[in-house]
Amino acid sequence: MKLPRSFYSWTTVAGAALAFISFLTIVFLMSVSLIFDHGDSYSGLITYIILPVFLVIGLLMIPLGAIQKLRKNRGKMDETVPKLPIVNLNDPAQRTALFIFILGSTVFLLLSSVGSYEAFHYTESNEFCGTLCHSVMEPEYVTYHGSAHARVNCVECHVGSGADWYVRSKLSGLYQVYSVLTNSFPTPIETPVHSLRPARETCEKCHWPEKFYDRKYITNRHYLANEENSEWDISLLMKTGPRISAQGLHEGIHWHINPEVKMEYLPLSRKRDSIGLVIYTNLKTGKVTTYRDGDVDSQVPENYTDQLREMDCLDCHNRPSHNYKSPSTFFDMAMRTGKISNTLPNIKLTSMGILQTEYSTKDSAMAGIKQKVLEYYEENYPEVFSTDGEKINQAIAALQEGYSNNIFPFMKAQWTQYPNYIGHIESNGCFRCHNNSFTSEEGRVITNDCDLCHDIKAQGPPNNLMYATGDSSLVFNHPEDIGDEWMVTKCFECHEALY
């Protein structure tokens, strides 16, 4: 088999070798992935993104080397020689070149179609989103696996269906890749994502609001920071919908997304944790009611209409898949499940102090948690230290696990940087609007009445639990005797500082 003389150049030979080796490596890795069902984020990156680049470079080098060789030879030839090559299929060398070109192009196009399909799915995979950038995306990836959406692919929420948002996400991803490569990413990653697709185009693919309005009865078991780690339970009837479900979204918390009304608000910060005004529109009557907060009214610009945001799911459910739990929350969860024994004296009190310590790295945090817990019981409860060593070690392991899953020193990511706006205990969540400060011209107030969203049906220690009967509800009883302070001070103002 002979080729035209112009193909015999080092550039062409090097390009052919590079393309051939890349092609064989791609076929090998694809075979391993398909036959043995083995692959990870790095093999996918090499197979579908890096190696195809080298393959294309090698293929481009082949004609480039031939052209360079042809130009070099032309300078040594007679001027009457044609500048462009003459195609003559009677020439065996040209027939061989044409055969190789057709065969190679067919195989390349076939491989490209399969590779492009696999590359598309690879860039849409959870591993690509969460592990390729190592520690940068570690907080999001870890909290995602601990969420209720752990079986929902990242792209289902962050991109959704359709080519339009797919292209937008990839263009946005280019800057993110640049930020990682140049080490210019913010710590922590800023939220909310202002370019995120509207929640009603993604969340409502699974969550149909008109069918999710039944009231929900929940019980929370807490532990006090005292020597006995006293248990304190509270049961709430959450008024997500009306008392009678047939009334749909006309009552309850989910009334905010009733299709017959439109709720808009003006955020005063990029985090949307401070609100300037609220606009309610009755879509059936067309009546518009504007609520203003006198304390922040001076911060509202004159032309604010283009800054208004229509309320959707993520304005309350802002941490649906990346919820960073506070130390108090993940401690209580560990004690509920028996990972931490409630017989260890003052274990919650000492744990809260340890977990609020700022550590520079995760390794130093793991070592610090272990050292401080052991030192505490050795100094203050030597008998417990000598007899309940196994319980202490179990508690240390649970605290380390809770820390690893919710606090990430490198990215400065934790519950204080990413507050959860569901509720009002550890963030201003509901109180952003429901604070008795927003008033309309007619004198209507957006109230912060507790019974507006939930009824307390039971509360207190388990051996002396108080119950509400029938449709009645209990008046909140704070576990610590703080008088009426809980009625004038918002919950998060104390709990945010504590935990």
SULRA-V7977 format. One record per residue. N is the residue number from 1. RES is the residue in one letter. SS is DSSP state (helix for helix, strand for strand, loop for the rest). PHI is phi in degrees with one decimal (* if undefined). Layout:
BEGIN
n | res | ss | phi
N | RES | SS | PHI
N | RES | SS | PHI
END
This chain:
BEGIN
n | res | ss | phi
1 | M | loop | *
2 | K | loop | -120.5
3 | L | loop | -116.1
4 | P | loop | -55.4
5 | R | helix | -57.8
6 | S | helix | -65.8
7 | F | helix | -84.2
8 | Y | loop | -92.1
9 | S | loop | -141.0
10 | W | helix | -62.9
11 | T | helix | -64.6
12 | T | helix | -65.5
13 | V | helix | -62.4
14 | A | helix | -64.2
15 | G | helix | -63.0
16 | A | helix | -63.1
17 | A | helix | -64.5
18 | L | helix | -62.2
19 | A | helix | -64.3
20 | F | helix | -64.8
21 | I | helix | -65.0
22 | S | helix | -61.9
23 | F | helix | -61.9
24 | L | helix | -62.8
25 | T | helix | -66.7
26 | I | helix | -62.4
27 | V | helix | -61.1
28 | F | helix | -63.9
29 | L | helix | -67.3
30 | M | helix | -64.6
31 | S | helix | -64.8
32 | V | helix | -60.9
33 | S | helix | -67.5
34 | L | helix | -81.1
35 | I | helix | -77.2
36 | F | loop | -97.8
37 | D | loop | 51.4
38 | H | loop | -123.5
39 | G | loop | 178.1
40 | D | loop | -145.3
41 | S | helix | -63.7
42 | Y | helix | -77.7
43 | S | helix | -63.6
44 | G | helix | -65.1
45 | L | helix | -61.7
46 | I | helix | -70.3
47 | T | helix | -69.6
48 | Y | helix | -104.8
49 | I | helix | -125.4
50 | I | helix | -74.5
51 | L | helix | -62.1
52 | P | helix | -58.6
53 | V | helix | -64.4
54 | F | helix | -66.0
55 | L | helix | -62.8
56 | V | helix | -65.0
57 | I | helix | -60.3
58 | G | helix | -62.7
59 | L | helix | -64.9
60 | L | helix | -70.8
61 | M | helix | -68.2
62 | I | helix | -63.7
63 | P | helix | -68.3
64 | L | helix | -63.0
65 | G | helix | -65.5
66 | A | helix | -64.5
67 | I | helix | -64.9
68 | Q | helix | -62.3
69 | K | helix | -64.8
70 | L | helix | -64.1
71 | R | helix | -66.5
72 | K | helix | -65.8
73 | N | helix | -71.1
74 | R | helix | -64.9
75 | G | loop | -66.4
76 | K | loop | -95.2
77 | M | loop | -100.1
78 | D | loop | -67.3
79 | E | loop | -64.0
80 | T | loop | -77.7
81 | V | loop | -68.6
82 | P | loop | -57.5
83 | K | loop | -71.9
84 | L | loop | -101.8
85 | P | loop | -67.5
86 | I | loop | -98.1
87 | V | loop | -82.9
88 | N | loop | -137.3
89 | L | loop | -73.7
90 | N | loop | -75.4
91 | D | loop | -82.1
92 | P | helix | -55.8
93 | A | helix | -64.8
94 | Q | helix | -71.1
95 | R | helix | -63.4
96 | T | helix | -62.6
97 | A | helix | -62.9
98 | L | helix | -65.0
99 | F | helix | -61.9
100 | I | helix | -63.0
101 | F | helix | -64.9
102 | I | helix | -65.3
103 | L | helix | -62.6
104 | G | helix | -63.3
105 | S | helix | -64.7
106 | T | helix | -63.0
107 | V | helix | -63.7
108 | F | helix | -63.2
109 | L | helix | -65.5
110 | L | helix | -63.3
111 | L | helix | -64.6
112 | S | helix | -65.8
113 | S | helix | -65.3
114 | V | helix | -66.8
115 | G | helix | -63.7
116 | S | helix | -64.2
117 | Y | helix | -62.9
118 | E | helix | -67.6
119 | A | helix | -63.8
120 | F | helix | -60.2
121 | H | helix | -69.0
122 | Y | helix | -65.7
123 | T | helix | -70.5
124 | E | loop | -97.2
125 | S | loop | -78.5
126 | N | helix | -66.0
127 | E | helix | -64.1
128 | F | helix | -61.9
129 | C | helix | -68.0
130 | G | helix | -100.9
131 | T | helix | -112.9
132 | L | loop | -66.4
133 | C | loop | -95.8
134 | H | helix | 52.4
135 | S | helix | -69.5
136 | V | helix | -62.9
137 | M | loop | -100.2
138 | E | helix | -57.7
139 | P | helix | -57.9
140 | E | helix | -65.7
141 | Y | helix | -69.7
142 | V | helix | -68.0
143 | T | helix | -66.9
144 | Y | helix | -59.8
145 | H | helix | -71.5
146 | G | loop | -100.6
147 | S | loop | -100.3
148 | A | loop | -72.3
149 | H | loop | -104.6
150 | A | loop | -62.8
151 | R | loop | -100.2
152 | V | loop | -103.5
153 | N | loop | -62.4
154 | C | helix | -53.3
155 | V | helix | -67.9
156 | E | helix | -62.6
157 | C | helix | -98.3
158 | H | helix | -80.7
159 | V | loop | -124.8
160 | G | loop | 80.9
161 | S | loop | -87.3
162 | G | loop | 100.4
163 | A | helix | -71.0
164 | D | helix | -57.7
165 | W | helix | -73.6
166 | Y | helix | -64.0
167 | V | helix | -64.5
168 | R | helix | -59.3
169 | S | helix | -65.4
170 | K | helix | -70.8
171 | L | helix | -65.3
172 | S | helix | -65.8
173 | G | helix | -65.6
174 | L | helix | -61.3
175 | Y | helix | -67.6
176 | Q | helix | -65.3
177 | V | helix | -62.6
178 | Y | helix | -60.0
179 | S | helix | -63.1
180 | V | helix | -70.6
181 | L | helix | -64.0
182 | T | loop | -97.2
183 | N | loop | 56.2
184 | S | loop | -112.8
185 | F | loop | -77.5
186 | P | loop | -77.0
187 | T | loop | -126.1
188 | P | loop | -78.1
189 | I | loop | -61.5
190 | E | loop | -71.7
191 | T | loop | -136.3
192 | P | loop | -74.3
193 | V | loop | -80.4
194 | H | loop | -73.4
195 | S | loop | -94.1
196 | L | loop | -69.1
197 | R | loop | -60.7
198 | P | loop | -53.5
199 | A | helix | -60.0
200 | R | helix | -69.4
201 | E | helix | -91.7
202 | T | loop | -121.1
203 | C | helix | -57.3
204 | E | helix | -77.9
205 | K | helix | -66.9
206 | C | loop | -113.4
207 | H | loop | -100.1
208 | W | loop | -91.9
209 | P | helix | -54.1
210 | E | helix | -63.8
211 | K | helix | -112.1
212 | F | loop | -124.4
213 | Y | loop | -120.3
214 | D | loop | -67.1
215 | R | loop | -70.5
216 | K | strand | -126.5
217 | Y | strand | -99.0
218 | I | strand | -126.3
219 | T | strand | -124.7
220 | N | strand | -110.9
221 | R | strand | -109.4
222 | H | strand | -113.2
223 | Y | strand | -130.6
224 | L | loop | -83.3
225 | A | loop | -86.4
226 | N | loop | -128.8
227 | E | loop | -63.3
228 | E | loop | -87.2
229 | N | loop | 51.5
230 | S | loop | -57.3
231 | E | strand | -83.2
232 | W | strand | -138.2
233 | D | strand | -105.7
234 | I | strand | -145.3
235 | S | strand | -112.8
236 | L | strand | -123.7
237 | L | strand | -99.3
238 | M | strand | -80.4
239 | K | loop | -89.4
240 | T | loop | -64.2
241 | G | loop | -137.7
242 | P | loop | -77.3
243 | R | loop | -64.3
244 | I | loop | -107.0
245 | S | helix | -63.0
246 | A | helix | -63.9
247 | Q | helix | -77.6
248 | G | helix | 62.6
249 | L | helix | -94.4
250 | H | helix | -79.4
251 | E | loop | -140.3
252 | G | loop | 90.1
253 | I | helix | -60.6
254 | H | helix | -73.5
255 | W | helix | -60.2
256 | H | helix | -57.7
257 | I | helix | -111.6
258 | N | loop | -57.6
259 | P | loop | -63.9
260 | E | loop | -91.3
261 | V | strand | -130.4
262 | K | strand | -133.0
263 | M | strand | -109.1
264 | E | strand | -127.5
265 | Y | strand | -146.6
266 | L | strand | -109.4
267 | P | strand | -73.9
268 | L | loop | -97.0
269 | S | loop | -144.4
270 | R | loop | -66.4
271 | K | loop | -79.6
272 | R | loop | 61.6
273 | D | loop | -93.0
274 | S | loop | -132.0
275 | I | strand | -120.8
276 | G | strand | -90.1
277 | L | strand | -156.2
278 | V | strand | -125.6
279 | I | strand | -121.0
280 | Y | strand | -109.5
281 | T | strand | -120.9
282 | N | strand | -84.6
283 | L | loop | -70.0
284 | K | loop | -80.9
285 | T | loop | -101.2
286 | G | loop | 83.8
287 | K | loop | -72.1
288 | V | strand | -115.4
289 | T | strand | -122.4
290 | T | strand | -108.7
291 | Y | strand | -109.6
292 | R | strand | -120.8
293 | D | strand | -104.1
294 | G | loop | -61.2
295 | D | loop | -72.4
296 | V | loop | -122.1
297 | D | helix | -61.2
298 | S | helix | -68.6
299 | Q | helix | -87.9
300 | V | loop | -80.9
301 | P | loop | -68.3
302 | E | loop | -65.7
303 | N | loop | -100.8
304 | Y | loop | -109.8
305 | T | helix | -59.8
306 | D | helix | -77.4
307 | Q | helix | -102.9
308 | L | strand | -68.9
309 | R | strand | -122.2
310 | E | strand | -78.2
311 | M | loop | -65.8
312 | D | loop | -140.5
313 | C | helix | -52.9
314 | L | helix | -73.2
315 | D | helix | -74.5
316 | C | loop | -109.4
317 | H | loop | -84.8
318 | N | loop | -81.1
319 | R | loop | -124.8
320 | P | loop | -69.7
321 | S | loop | -130.7
322 | H | loop | -131.9
323 | N | loop | -97.0
324 | Y | loop | -93.2
325 | K | loop | -79.3
326 | S | loop | -74.9
327 | P | helix | -54.7
328 | S | helix | -63.1
329 | T | helix | -70.0
330 | F | helix | -75.0
331 | F | helix | -67.3
332 | D | helix | -61.0
333 | M | helix | -64.6
334 | A | helix | -67.6
335 | M | helix | -72.2
336 | R | helix | -60.3
337 | T | loop | -87.0
338 | G | loop | 84.9
339 | K | loop | -70.9
340 | I | loop | -121.3
341 | S | loop | -77.8
342 | N | loop | -80.4
343 | T | loop | -88.2
344 | L | loop | -76.2
345 | P | loop | -63.0
346 | N | loop | 58.6
347 | I | helix | -66.5
348 | K | helix | -71.0
349 | L | helix | -58.7
350 | T | helix | -70.5
351 | S | helix | -65.6
352 | M | helix | -63.3
353 | G | helix | -68.3
354 | I | helix | -68.4
355 | L | helix | -72.7
356 | Q | loop | -85.5
357 | T | loop | -68.6
358 | E | loop | -85.8
359 | Y | loop | -112.6
360 | S | loop | -78.9
361 | T | loop | -138.4
362 | K | helix | -69.0
363 | D | helix | -63.2
364 | S | helix | -67.4
365 | A | helix | -67.1
366 | M | helix | -60.6
367 | A | helix | -68.0
368 | G | helix | -65.4
369 | I | helix | -60.4
370 | K | helix | -62.7
371 | Q | helix | -63.3
372 | K | helix | -72.1
373 | V | helix | -66.1
374 | L | helix | -62.2
375 | E | helix | -63.1
376 | Y | helix | -62.1
377 | Y | helix | -75.5
378 | E | helix | -66.6
379 | E | helix | -84.4
380 | N | helix | -102.6
381 | Y | loop | -136.3
382 | P | helix | -60.1
383 | E | helix | -66.7
384 | V | helix | -63.8
385 | F | helix | -62.6
386 | S | helix | -84.7
387 | T | helix | -102.1
388 | D | loop | -115.3
389 | G | helix | -60.0
390 | E | helix | -65.4
391 | K | helix | -63.9
392 | I | helix | -65.5
393 | N | helix | -64.8
394 | Q | helix | -64.1
395 | A | helix | -64.9
396 | I | helix | -60.4
397 | A | helix | -61.6
398 | A | helix | -67.5
399 | L | helix | -66.2
400 | Q | helix | -64.7
401 | E | helix | -65.2
402 | G | helix | -61.7
403 | Y | helix | -63.2
404 | S | helix | -61.4
405 | N | helix | -88.8
406 | N | helix | -135.4
407 | I | loop | -129.5
408 | F | strand | -131.5
409 | P | loop | -58.0
410 | F | loop | -59.3
411 | M | loop | -94.0
412 | K | loop | 55.0
413 | A | strand | -103.6
414 | Q | loop | -164.0
415 | W | loop | -63.4
416 | T | loop | -72.5
417 | Q | loop | -83.5
418 | Y | loop | -125.7
419 | P | loop | -66.3
420 | N | loop | -95.4
421 | Y | loop | -87.3
422 | I | loop | -76.3
423 | G | loop | 91.1
424 | H | loop | -153.9
425 | I | loop | -76.6
426 | E | loop | -109.7
427 | S | loop | -149.2
428 | N | loop | -81.5
429 | G | helix | 5.4
430 | C | helix | -61.2
431 | F | helix | -69.8
432 | R | helix | -61.7
433 | C | loop | -115.0
434 | H | loop | -84.6
435 | N | loop | -135.6
436 | N | loop | 64.9
437 | S | loop | -104.2
438 | F | strand | -79.2
439 | T | strand | -131.5
440 | S | loop | -90.9
441 | E | loop | -64.1
442 | E | loop | -80.3
443 | G | loop | 93.1
444 | R | loop | -76.0
445 | V | strand | -120.6
446 | I | loop | -81.5
447 | T | loop | -80.9
448 | N | loop | -111.5
449 | D | loop | -59.9
450 | C | helix | -57.7
451 | D | helix | -70.2
452 | L | helix | -66.1
453 | C | loop | -112.8
454 | H | strand | -154.1
455 | D | strand | -114.6
456 | I | strand | -85.2
457 | K | strand | -100.7
458 | A | strand | -160.3
459 | Q | strand | -163.6
460 | G | strand | 121.1
461 | P | loop | -68.6
462 | P | helix | -61.1
463 | N | helix | -86.6
464 | N | helix | -146.8
465 | L | loop | -76.2
466 | M | strand | -93.9
467 | Y | strand | -121.2
468 | A | loop | -97.9
469 | T | loop | -105.3
470 | G | loop | 58.3
471 | D | loop | -90.0
472 | S | loop | -77.7
473 | S | loop | -139.4
474 | L | loop | -91.5
475 | V | loop | -79.8
476 | F | loop | -57.1
477 | N | loop | -119.8
478 | H | loop | -69.4
479 | P | loop | -57.8
480 | E | loop | -102.9
481 | D | loop | -77.0
482 | I | loop | -117.8
483 | G | loop | 63.3
484 | D | loop | -95.5
485 | E | helix | -59.9
486 | W | helix | -65.6
487 | M | helix | -83.9
488 | V | helix | -112.4
489 | T | loop | -107.1
490 | K | loop | -69.1
491 | C | helix | -51.8
492 | F | helix | -66.3
493 | E | helix | -64.0
494 | C | helix | -94.6
495 | H | helix | -68.9
496 | E | helix | -64.3
497 | A | helix | -73.9
498 | L | helix | -73.5
499 | Y | loop | -119.4
END
